[in-house]
Amino acid sequence: MPWKCPQCGVDGIDDALSKHPIDAGGCGFVRFPSGITLRSEKTGKEISVRITTTLGNASLTLLGDDEVRFMSSEQFRIIKNESMGGWAVENVSFATNPLFLNGAAIEVAGQVLKDGDRLAIKGAKCPLLVTVIM
């Protein structure tokens, strides 16, 4: 669905664009995603995050995946990171088992999440699919 720029009022901007590019006659406004949805690959249940949040086994139990037992009480953070231009994930340093993004270790500074990304403990346990909420 096309969107209207809240900065300059231009209507009908292509929904695929997350910004109103200056080189295309726009004002340069960047539309920041409103949040992230994490969906369990095993159960299909979802949890949405719209503020910077630390997640772990207690908060993710409601997804219904028994592999949540491999998570620490505080496993990872979802952070609204404007300098990176999106919602980012970072590991909690004291978590017992590391969280992986698309099968690779997450960088210390965190990494921006995109639609279709996959988060999992040790790369395979309690897999979560990422959807960016615009």
ZAMARGU-4260 file (C-alpha; in steps of 0.2 Angstrom, whole numbers, plus 5000, padded with zeros to 4 digits):
<rodrens>
0) 5000/5000/5000 | 5008/5017/4995 | 5012/5028/5009 | 5012/5047/5012 | 5028/5056/5018
5) 5025/5064/5035 | 5039/5077/5032 | 5033/5085/5015 | 5016/5077/5012 | 5019/5069/4996
10) 5007/5055/4994 | 5008/5038/4984 | 5026/5034/4987 | 5030/5016/4982 | 5027/5004/4997
15) 5043/4995/4993 | 5053/5011/4997 | 5058/5014/5015 | 5063/5032/5011 | 5059/5047/5000
20) 5075/5048/4991 | 5081/5066/4987 | 5088/5060/4970 | 5071/5056/4965 | 5064/5073/4970
25) 5060/5068/4988 | 5064/5077/5004 | 5075/5063/5011 | 5064/5057/5024 | 5068/5039/5030
30) 5053/5028/5036 | 5059/5018/5050 | 5051/5001/5053 | 5039/5001/5067 | 5045/4984/5074
35) 5050/4966/5071 | 5040/4950/5072 | 5048/4933/5077 | 5039/4918/5071 | 5043/4900/5078
40) 5047/4889/5063 | 5040/4874/5073 | 5024/4881/5080 | 5020/4896/5068 | 5016/4906/5084
45) 5023/4924/5084 | 5029/4938/5095 | 5031/4956/5090 | 5043/4968/5097 | 5041/4987/5095
50) 5053/4994/5108 | 5071/4989/5112 | 5068/4973/5122 | 5079/4959/5129 | 5071/4942/5126
55) 5075/4925/5134 | 5067/4908/5138 | 5053/4915/5149 | 5047/4928/5136 | 5048/4916/5121
60) 5040/4901/5130 | 5023/4907/5123 | 5029/4902/5106 | 5026/4884/5111 | 5043/4877/5105
65) 5051/4865/5118 | 5068/4870/5112 | 5066/4887/5121 | 5075/4877/5135 | 5091/4880/5127
70) 5090/4899/5129 | 5096/4908/5144 | 5084/4919/5154 | 5092/4934/5144 | 5097/4928/5127
75) 5097/4942/5115 | 5091/4960/5112 | 5081/4968/5099 | 5087/4986/5097 | 5080/5001/5088
80) 5096/5006/5080 | 5094/5022/5070 | 5112/5024/5066 | 5112/5006/5058 | 5095/5011/5049
85) 5084/4997/5056 | 5080/4985/5070 | 5096/4976/5076 | 5099/4960/5086 | 5114/4957/5098
90) 5118/4943/5109 | 5118/4945/5128 | 5136/4942/5133 | 5132/4930/5147 | 5120/4919/5138
95) 5125/4900/5139 | 5122/4896/5121 | 5125/4909/5107 | 5112/4915/5095 | 5115/4914/5076
100) 5109/4925/5062 | 5106/4915/5046 | 5118/4902/5052 | 5132/4914/5056 | 5138/4921/5073
105) 5131/4938/5077 | 5143/4952/5076 | 5147/4960/5094 | 5140/4977/5088 | 5124/4968/5083
110) 5117/4966/5065 | 5102/4974/5057 | 5087/4962/5054 | 5079/4960/5037 | 5063/4951/5031
115) 5066/4932/5030 | 5081/4932/5042 | 5082/4917/5053 | 5088/4917/5071 | 5092/4901/5080
120) 5102/4895/5096 | 5118/4886/5090 | 5112/4889/5072 | 5098/4876/5074 | 5088/4876/5090
125) 5072/4886/5092 | 5073/4893/5075 | 5064/4910/5073 | 5059/4919/5057 | 5060/4938/5056
130) 5047/4949/5048 | 5050/4968/5048 | 5034/4978/5052 | 5032/4994/5042
</rodrens>
